[in-house]
Amino acid sequence: MRWLTVNEIVVYIRQLTGLERTRQSIYKWAKTGKKTSSGATVKLRATNRLGRLYSTAKWVREFIERF
């Protein structure tokens, strides 16, 4: 498992979806989540290590697939 930084997550999401997302969006998704069309809130799985936010490619894919 390789940890992705927030900057790497932004690039990875662009590669997967073609959409540009900001670092602020990534932090918000990890902290408060994003609402689905059914009204459920889904959070990006992430971990905070040494004051930085990290996630994995698998967790990012799982988050994106829910939308």
Number of C-alpha atoms within 10 A of each C-alpha: 7 9 14 17 15 20 13 16 21 19 15 17 18 13 11 11 9 10 10 11 13 13 13 10 14 22 16 14 18 18 13 12 18 18 14 11 9 7 8 9 12 17 15 22 17 21 14 9 8 6 7 9 17 20 22 19 16 12 13 19 14 13 17 14 8 10 11
